[in-house]
Amino acid sequence: MSEEEKILKESHNLGIKNSVNFIVGHPLEEDEDVNETINFLRKNISISQINLSRFALMYDSYIFNHPEEYKITNLKNCEFPLTYIFDDTRYDHKERMIKTIDTINKIKKLFQNKAKINISI
């Protein structure tokens, strides 16, 4: 059992509600990463709140300044200030959004009626 799992279990046993935060849609995110997150959530069903956020590429961030390290191509300014959309060597922006929404739906299904789920897309 990982340190995180021990903390979640112990805090739940003490009556403390657990809240976790995840960012989905990172440029280097693989299906294995998504499965690892879902398995973590399955094993820690005592979580009472899940906050899911879509990865946002921010102007002048490390990833923005080093897109080649993250296989990012085709940077485009977004409607939100200082935020960019992008393609990468595997997916274009639309395909990435579909994969991100699929991940969110898998997590929502797993925790249906078990936890409050907040989503920021």
N, C-alpha and C positions, 0 to 999 in steps of 0.2 A: 504494500500500500504506500502510495507516494505521500510526501509531506502535506501536499494540498488536500488529498483525500482524508488524511487523519484530521486535519483542521476542520474540514467540512463536517465530518462525522461527529467530532467532539463538540463543535459549536451547536450542531443540531441537537445533540443529546442534552445540552445545557439550555435548550429553548431559544437559541439565537437563530434567526432566519438568515439563510445563506443567499447571497446574491453574487452572480458571476458575470463577467464581461468578456465578450468575444468579438473579434474583428474578422469578418469573412470577406473573401475576394482579394486577398493579397496577391500581387503579381506572381509570386513564386508558389502560391498555394497549390498543392496537389490533392488528388482524391484521397490519398493516404492521410493527409493532414485533416481533412474533413472527417474521415472515419475515426481518426484518433480523438477528435473533439467529441464526436457523437458517442464513442465508447466511454470517454470520461464522464459525460453526462449520464449515460445509462448506469454506470457504476455509482454515481453520486445522486441518486434520485431524490435525496432530501433537500436539494436545492429549491428554494422558494421563488427565486427571481432570476431570469436570464436576460441580459442586455446584449442585443446583437447589433453591431454596427457594420456598415459596408466600408471597406477600405476606401479612403479618400486620399488621392495624391495631391498634396499641398505644395504650393509654390515655395521654392527655396528649401524644401526638406531634403534630407540626404538622398532619398530615393529619386526625387525630382532632379537633383543635381548629378546623379549617377545612374541614369536610366538603363545604360548598357548592362550594369550588374544585375538588373532585375528583368532583363529581356524586354524592356518597354520600348515600343515604337509608336509613331504617329500621335504624339502629344497634341491635345487640343484644349484650348481654354474652355471652361465650363460656364454655365450660367451663375454659379456661385462664386463669389469673389475669391480669388487666389486658389481655386480648385480646378483640377484638370482631369479630363478623361483621356484614355489611352488604349491602344492595342498592345499586344505583346506577340512574341513569336509563336504562341499557341492559339490565342483567341483574339478576336476583335472585341471592341467594347460591348457590343450587343450580346455576343456569346458569353462574355465574362459576367454580364448582368444576369443572364439566364442561369448560369451555374451558381451564382451567388444566391439568387432567389430559390433555387432548388435546395441548396444547403439550409437556408432559413426554414423552408417548408419541412425538411426532414427533422429539424430540431423542434419545430412547432408540433409536429405529429407525435414525436416522442414524449413531449411534456404536456400534451393536451390535457387540460383540467388538473394538472399537477403543479404548475408553476406559472407565475406571471411572466409574460414574455414581452419585453419592450424591443421594438425594432426601429433602427434609424437607417434609412436607405438614402 
